Structure formats: structure tokens, C-alpha cells
């Protein structure tokens, strides 16, 4: 999994990571079994993701690019403060497709009785 560090504490070696799948945040805490890595806000990292007791944990983080997303946490906070509003014209209107039932020739429709 890839992600961006949104918060970190270098003294306690902890971090909160926004994951590429936009699911729940992942939490990192260095353990004795893991190699030491210094994570800073804005770092792009790759890590192993596990879920324990309904919490996502980042294991074995590896630095991909240092500080490449510095300021992302501010953008997310600002978007949350405005309710996620977007500027006029920056949003597209989605038009739903009409439902169509297509079936291969010679196949019966669902619920249709097969007659020999």
C-alpha cells in the first residue's frame, strides 16, 4: 500500500498515514522488530497494511519520496471546513445510463420458461 504521512511524532516514532485506497487512515508505531525509519509530514511511503481490532496498522514503512506532499493535510482540513464545496464549473454533472437488458442470442431471460 502507498500513502502520505499526515501527522508524525519523531520522538515517539508514530505516524498517521492517508492510504491510497482512501479507506480508513493507517497508524504507524515503531516496534522493536521493525527497522527504524524517520517519517515526516508529507512523506510518500510504501508499507504493509494489516487490520487488528478494526484498526489499520502500517508495518515496515519504506520512504518513497521525502516531503513530496507537504501541505496535503492543510488542503484536506480546508476542504473539510468548507464541507467539500468545489468552485463553480469544477464539477461535472453525471448522467445515469438507462438500464438495458442484453442477452446472447439463444439464451433465455431470467425468469423466462424454457420451452423445448
N, C-alpha and C positions, 0 to 999 in steps of 0.2 A: 504494500500500500504506500502511496505517496501522500504527503501532507505538508502543511505550512504551520510553523510554530506561532501560536497566537500569544502565548504567555510562557515565561520561563523564570526559574529561580536557580541561578547558578550555584548558590551556597548549598541549597538542599538537593540540587540536581533533579529538579522536577520540571515538567513542561506540560502544556495543553496544546494539542495539535488538531487543526481542522483537516479532516480527511478528504481525499479526492472524490469519494463517493457521496459526499455531502450528507452523510449519516451523522450519528452522534459523534461528539468530539472524542478524541483518544487521549488518555492520560499516560504520561511517562514518569517513572520514578526509577532512578538508578538502583540496581541491586548489586550485591557483591558478585553475582555470577556474570554480570554484563560488563563489557569494556567501557571505560569512561569516555563520554562524548559531551562536549560543551554545546548546548543548544541555546540559541538566542532568538528573540522575536524576529520573525520574517524569514527565518531559515527554511529552505525547502529540504525535506528529509524523506527518506525511504525507510520503512520499518515493517516488522512483522506485527500483525494485529490479532489479538485474542480477546475474547469476551469472557469475563469472570464476574459472576453475581450481577449481571445486567450492566456491567461497566466495560467499556472498550479500553484496552490497555495496549500501548505501543511498546514493543520489545525490540531490542537490537537496532536502535535507530542509526542510520548512516546519513551523514551530511551530503546532500546532492549539490546544493548551491547556497552559499552563505549570504544571508540578508537580501535575497532577491525579491522577497515580498514584504519588505519593511513598509509599514503603513497600512497593510491589509486589515489589521484589527481595527484601525480607526475608520476605514471605509465600511466595514461590517457594522460597527457601532453606530455610525451616522445613518446607515440605511435602516437600521432597526429603530432609531429615534424618529425617523420620518415615516415609519410604517411601511418602508419598502417602496414608497412612491417613486415613480420614474418621471423624467421630463416628458412634456408633450411631444408626440411624434417618435418617441423612443420605444414605443411598444407596438407590436403588430397585433392585428385582430385575427384570431384563429377561427376559421370557418369549418364546422364539422362536415365530414363526408356523409352522404346518405347511405344508409345501410343497404347493402346488396347481398343477395344470396347467390353465390356462383357454385355450380357443381359440375363435375365432369360428366360428359355425355354417358348415358347408360347407368348412372348412379341415381339412386332414389333419394329424395329429400328426407330429412329427419321426420319421423312420424308417418311417412308415406308407406302404404301397404305394398309389399312386393307381390306382383301377380305373375304367375308363370304362363 
